[in-house]
Amino acid sequence: MQTPELNFEKLGLVLPPAPKPLGVYKPCLIDGKYLYLSGHGTVKPDGSLIIGRIGEDMDIDQGKLAARQVGLAMLATIKANIGSLNKIKRVIKVLGMVNCVPSFERHPYVINGCSELFAAVWGEENGIGVRSAVGMGSLPDNIPVEIEALFELF
């Protein structure tokens, strides 16, 4: 059986640095057997952010890639705080927020960038949880996507 760490290694992706809080909050919190992750943004490997609004500065596929980048930032936070992706039993809930023009309607497609990453890391049974994908008029620093999530720990 493949572990989440091996699955991630096979993807050949690079984790960005685990983001530091930009306000008064914790990036993650463990409560019993649950790991809560605060909203994460589009942190790139060099620490900079992907910036832009979907439907204005970027297209839907660029938005989906941005959501995958948010997922990578979340994986970096997990590894920095609990040491290994293997300590996560399953994804429970994902809330994806998309910075987009008012006429944009395909928020779920964008957030699939993160959900597909989690499914590849933890497998479809444990990597896909319940989810909401919603549009926002703006997000901090004009990032295109912000995502928060809840995980079950082993």
N, C-alpha and C positions, 0 to 999 in steps of 0.2 A: 504494500500500500504506500502511495506517495504521501509525504507530509506537506503541509502548507509551505514550509520553507523550501522544500525541493521543487514544489510546483512554481513558486515565485522565481526561483533560480532559473528554471527552464524557460520562463518568459523573457529572460534577458533584459529586463527593465532595471532602471537605476532609481533608487530611492532618493528623494530630496532630503535636506536636513529636516529633522522634526521641527515643526513651527513652534515658535515661542508665543505665548499669549500677547495679544495687542490690547488687552483690557484687563479688567478685574474678573478673572475666571481661571479655572483649571482646564488644560487641554484634554485631560482624561481623569476619570474617577472610577475606582473600583468600589462596588457595593455588593458584598456577598459574592455571588457567582456571576455578577454582571460587570461589564466594562462599558462605561458611557464615554463617548468621544464628543467633545464640543464641536461646533461648526469649524470646518477646515476649509482653507482656500487653495488656490492654484499655485502652490509653491513648486518652483522648478529646481533642478539639481544645484544650480548656482545660488539658490536662495531668493532669487527674484520671483515676481509674480506674473502669471499670464493675466493680461488686462484686456478688457473689452466687453461690449454688450452684444449679445446674440441678436442678429437681425439688423445690426447697425455697424459694428466694427468687425464682426466675425460671422461665419456661416454656421449652420447646424453641425456639420462634421467637425469644425474647429471647436465648437462647444462640447461635443462628445469627447474629444481628446482632452479638453480642459477638465472635464469631469473625471476622466481616468487619472489625470495628474493629481486631482484632489484625493482620489483613492490612494495614490502612491504616498501622498503626504500623511494620510491616515495610517497607512502601514508603517511609515517611519515613526509616527507617534507611538504606535503599539510596540514596536521593537525597542524604542528608547525607554519606554516605561515598564514593560513587563518582560522584555528580553527576547521573545520569540513569537512568531506567528503561530507556532505549534500549540501555544497555550490558549488559543481561541478555539472553542468547540464549534460555534456557529454564529452566523450573522442573524440577528433578530430583526432589527429595524433600521432602515435608512431613510433619512429625510433630505431630499435634494432640492436646493433653491437655485433657480436659473435667472440671471440678470438678463432681461430681454425686452424687446420692444413690445408694446401692448398687443399687437396683432399676432405675436408668436404663439403657437398652440402645441408644439411638439416637445414639451418639457420632458416626458418620459424617455424619448429617444436620446436626449442629451445625457440624462442621468444614467442611462444604460452604460455609458463609458466607465463609470465606477462599479456598477452592478456586475458587469461582465468581468471586470478585474477580480472582484471578490469571488465570483463563481469559479474563475480559473485558479485562484489560490486555494480556496477551501472546498472546491467541488460543488456541483449543482445542489446536492442535498443540503449541505451545511453553509454554502456561500451565498445562497439566495434566501433573503428573509422578506418580511413585509416592507412596503415602501410607499412613500409619497414623493411626488415630483411636482413642484409648483413654480410659478413665475413670480418674479419680483421686479419692482420698478427700479431698484438699485441694490447693490451689495457693497460692502466695505472696499475701499480702494478701487472701485470699479472692476472687481474680479467678475468673471462670467458665471462662476458656479461656486456655491458653498454647500457643504454636505456635513451632516452630523449622523452618528450611528450608535446603535446599541448592540453589544456582542455578549454571548454567553461564554464564560470561561470554563475550562476543565477543572 
